[in-house]
Amino acid sequence: MHAHYDFSRVRSNPDLERLKHAGSMTFRVFWSSADQEYVGVCKELPGLSWLAKSEQAALRGIRLAALDAGGILAAEAAASRSHKHTK
C-alpha cells in the first residue's frame, strides 16, 4: 500500500507532527485472515506490527509505533555508548 499524507493541512496534533519524521522507513499494510484485521509492519523493524480495523488506522499505528521504537532504540544505543566510555 502506498500512502501519501498532506502534512500542510495538519494543525497541531502531536502524533501527526511526529509522523512527518517516519518518511525514511518502509511500511506495508495487509489483511490478516487469522486476526480479521489489517496488519501494519515496518521493514526496518521486523518484530514490530500494528493491528487495526482499517488500512489507514494500521498504517498510522505502525508509523507511530516505529517512531516510538526508533526513539527507544536510539536512546538505548546512546546509553550503551555512554556506558562503554565510563569504564
Stockholm file with secondary structure:
# STOCKHOLM 1.0

chainA/1-87         MHAHYDFSRVRSNPDLERLKHAGSMTFRVFWSSADQEYVGVCKELPGLSWLAKSEQAALRGIRLAALDAGGILAAEAAASRSHKHTK
#=GR chainA/1-87 SS CCCCCCGGGCCSCHHHHHHGGGTTSCEEEEEETTTTEEEEEETTEEEEEEEESSHHHHHHHHHHHHHHHHHHHHHHHHHHHHHHHTC
#=GC SS_cons        CCCCCCGGGCCSCHHHHHHGGGTTSCEEEEEETTTTEEEEEETTEEEEEEEESSHHHHHHHHHHHHHHHHHHHHHHHHHHHHHHHTC
//
